[in-house]
Amino acid sequence: MTAVIQDERGRTTIAGRTVERIAARAVTDLDDVGGAATRVLGLAVGRGNTAEVSATVSGGTAVLDVRLSLAYPTPVGPATESARQHLMDRVRELTGLTVSRVNITVTALRGGAGEVRRVR
């Protein structure tokens, strides 16, 4: 879907795919938030580089569905609320659309990059 924003200077049309790309890029601004993990038989395998975002745009409003991962031991509640607010703000700043809802699915809790495991 697309959004059409009209003012006295003309009309701007914003495609849903554009909103998806803006939101996926905005997620990378956040610490401890990463791309969506690919799942096989319910288990997270590998790491995605970017969050998966789908957007539904209607008029001047957008709804986002986001799949992302979090660094362990980041608290899920505060991290998703921070991501939700950041996405709402950035999409509004860059497109002029009001984001009415952001649904977030955490696909994985990933270990730190510097973590080394040892078997004794």
C-alpha positions in Angstrom: 0.0 0.0 0.0 1.0 3.6 -0.3 0.3 6.8 1.6 -0.6 10.0 -0.1 0.2 13.2 1.8 -1.2 16.3 0.3 -0.6 19.9 1.2 -0.8 23.3 -0.6 2.4 22.6 -2.5 1.4 19.2 -4.0 1.1 15.5 -3.2 3.7 13.1 -1.9 3.2 9.3 -2.3 5.1 7.0 0.1 5.1 3.3 -0.7 4.9 0.7 2.1 8.2 -0.8 0.9 9.9 2.6 1.5 8.6 2.7 5.1 9.8 -0.9 5.6 13.3 0.1 4.5 13.4 3.2 6.7 12.3 1.2 9.7 14.7 -1.6 9.1 17.6 0.9 8.9 16.3 2.8 12.0 16.6 -0.4 14.1 20.4 -0.5 13.4 20.6 2.8 15.4 19.9 0.9 18.6 22.4 -0.8 20.9 21.9 -4.4 21.7 19.3 -4.8 18.9 20.1 -6.9 15.8 18.7 -8.6 12.8 16.1 -11.3 12.8 17.4 -14.8 13.4 16.5 -17.4 10.8 14.6 -20.3 12.4 14.7 -23.9 11.5 12.3 -26.3 13.3 11.8 -23.6 15.9 15.5 -23.1 16.7 17.4 -19.9 15.9 20.2 -20.5 13.4 22.6 -17.9 12.1 22.1 -14.2 12.5 20.3 -11.8 10.2 22.1 -8.5 9.5 18.9 -6.4 9.5 15.6 -6.6 11.2 12.7 -7.9 9.1 10.0 -5.2 8.8 6.6 -5.2 7.1 4.5 -2.1 6.9 0.9 -1.5 6.2 0.3 2.1 5.1 -3.1 3.6 4.9 -3.6 7.4 4.4 -1.2 9.1 6.7 -0.9 6.2 9.1 1.4 3.2 9.2 1.5 -0.1 11.2 4.8 -1.9 11.5 5.5 -5.6 12.2 9.2 -6.0 13.2 11.2 -9.2 13.8 14.6 -8.6 15.5 17.1 -10.2 17.9 18.5 -8.8 21.2 21.9 -9.2 22.8 21.8 -11.4 25.9 21.2 -10.4 28.8 19.3 -7.3 27.5 16.0 -7.0 29.3 13.3 -7.7 26.6 10.6 -5.4 27.9 12.6 -2.2 28.1 14.5 -2.9 24.9 11.4 -3.6 22.8 9.7 -0.5 24.3 12.7 1.6 23.4 12.8 0.1 19.9 9.1 0.8 19.4 9.4 4.5 20.4 12.5 4.9 18.3 10.8 3.5 15.2 7.7 5.6 15.7 9.8 8.7 16.0 12.2 8.0 13.0 9.4 7.0 10.6 7.5 10.1 11.5 10.6 12.3 11.1 11.5 10.9 7.8 8.2 10.3 6.1 5.6 12.5 7.9 3.5 9.4 8.6 2.0 8.6 12.0 2.9 5.2 13.2 -0.1 3.9 15.1 1.3 0.6 16.2 4.6 -1.3 16.2 4.3 -5.1 16.7 7.7 -6.5 17.7 8.7 -10.2 17.7 12.0 -11.1 19.3 13.4 -14.0 17.3 16.5 -14.7 19.4 18.6 -13.7 22.3 22.2 -13.7 20.9 25.4 -14.0 22.9 27.9 -11.2 23.0 30.5 -11.0 20.2 33.4 -11.3 22.6 32.0 -14.3 24.5 34.2 -17.4 24.5 32.9 -20.7 25.7 35.1 -23.3 27.3 34.5 -26.9 28.2 36.4 -28.1 31.3 
